[in-house]
Amino acid sequence: MGVRAFGRRLVVFAAALGAVALGTVALGTGTANAAGEEPTGPVQPNIISAAIYSVAQPTVAPPGANDWDCKPTADHPYPVLLSNGTTANAYENWANLSQVLADEGYCVFAGNFGGSPGSFLQTVGPVAGTAAQLAQFGDKVLAATGAAKLDVVGHSQGGMNPRYWIKYLGGATKIDKLIGLSPSNYGTSLFGLLSTIQAIPPARDLVGVACASCNEQSTGSAFLTDLNAGGDTVPGIDYTVIQTKFDDVVTPYTNAFLKPAPNVKNIVLQDVCARDFTDHLGIPYDPIAQREVLNALDPGHARTPKCVFVPPVLS
């Protein structure tokens, strides 16, 4: 997470704690989904409100997600698995897009991986371990829905770590589409900060205690070098990268892109709409990015996104 983005996340977290302490946020206990198996939270307009809601109930499912009785339709034969970004829990990351997808008729699933059970912070453990947990959850989704494959939509690390699942954990036969929102496919320098930390072993080790995946997402890390060796994609899977020029976590922003190939589409949001100023944190809530996700999932019914002003964070 970049310096400015990390600072904003601390502000979000502090605001969430303050709001809870003052009783200014209605936390509730969530509502049962259609299957009645776990509580789900309400739709949120941006990541700030989602973080505030989830600080006291970080295991609540995003709205529209985890109906284990859901069966894919002929129009949408593959369930959609949402994959979280570094430090984000599922609700915080997907408290809007999950409902958008469900409203379009998709079976949607999301979970928390790579963090302590019940913790607000998720997806901080070693990427390989997080990917293994994601793969196990994906197998559960396939078994419950009876689908032959699934589609994965991931944010940040969540758009990159399914590639470990594909390369090493049998995901190549189970994933039809991988759609990344600002994915860390080639890592980040964090404006030089993370690269500097990697050059100072005590600092690197200290970061690794709290966030092993942060070190592994440093540009040129041993993990990413291995992941991208021999080609960063495989035939049979369609890859879409949706990225913003204003990414303040994956820097340079072009590190999100996969190498050109017939099954790869790299999209820059500002090429779609110059009024879109979303950043890394806000992109899952960006309506233009969400339309591009729907287009990637169902290209036969793709629609040009409506060009509207989108601010950073408060997408």
Buried (B, 14 or more C-beta within 10 A) or exposed (E): BBBBBBEBBEEBBEBBBEBBEEEEBEBEEBEEBEEEEBBBBBBBEBBBBBBBBBBBBBBBBBBBBBBBEBEBEEEBBBBBBBBBBBBBBBBBBBBBBBBBBBEBEBBBBBBBBBBEEEEBBBBBBBBBBBBBBBBEBBBBBBEBBEBEBBBBBBBBBBBBBBBBBBBBBEBBEBBBBBBBBBBBBBBBBBBEBBBBBBEEEEEBEEBBEEBBBBBBBBBEBEBBEEBBEEEBBBEEBBBBBBBBBBBBBBBEBEBBBBEEEEBBBBBBBBEBBEEBBBBBBBBBBBBBBBBBBBBBBBEEEEEEBEEEEBBBBBB
